[in-house]
Amino acid sequence: MLGLGKIFGRSARSPADQRRLQWEEDHRAFFKAIRKDDLEKITEIVGKYPGEALNWQDNKKKKCVHTAIRDSNVETLHHLIDLGADPNQVCVYQDPTYSMIDSPVNVYALNIALYCNKGDMVYALLERGAQAQRYSSYDFEFKSKRGDINDMLKRADKIRANYLKHKETEGKPPEPKPEPPPKPAQKKPAPAAPAKPEKPPVDPLEFERLKGQLTQALQRIEELERPSVTKLDKPKFQQP
């Protein structure tokens, strides 16, 4: 007896095949969401495959943290680590773009950020506790070509401590500020003295006229006070 799939011209898929196809679709969508900085889609797939999706590898054997370092932004990297990704995530690399890696080798996330000279990624990884590790088959530590990025490695402990301190205070309500002491009562200013009326300007012609009148008055007073001059009576001599 033919199955329904044969009747309608297609082979019926078993539940296992359907789950496998769904997994492959979600696998591709997960790494696409990382490259597109689609945080909502990333959260959805990680919730659908807890403990699994964060360790998936793409077709180049890169895991989610390594993919974010090379093809995404800092916000996506922090989001993956918040969901549970390891900042010290290790991938097995054999990439022709790395001239010094000619055989499969374990590469840590921070080493890739240093190699790509991505200072923002290096700083974010140091904040989340990543360490610059040595390659398993090499005897040196990967360093950046930029001096400022290499200086971050020297301050790795301080960068990590500052991040933890910031996270501790991030969710706490701000401490209430102490109330300032009451201001002393200010004395009322004394009422201002009434302004003196301004003297009107003196007209020069009027001044000369008054000056003349005053001079005439003084002369008149002097004349009145001066004794009058009269002829003296001749002395009368008595005849003997």
Secondary structure, DSSP 8 states (H G I E B T S, - for coil): ---HHHHTTS----HHHHHHHHHHHHHHHHHHHHHTT-HHHHHHHHHHSTTTGGG---TTS--HHHHHHHHS-HHHHHHHHHTT--TT-EEEE--TT-TT--S-EEEEHHHHHHHTT-HHHHHHHHHTT----B-TT-SSB---SSHHHHHHHHTHHHHHHHHHHHHHHHSS-------------------------------HHHHHHHHHHHHHHHHHHHHHHS--------------
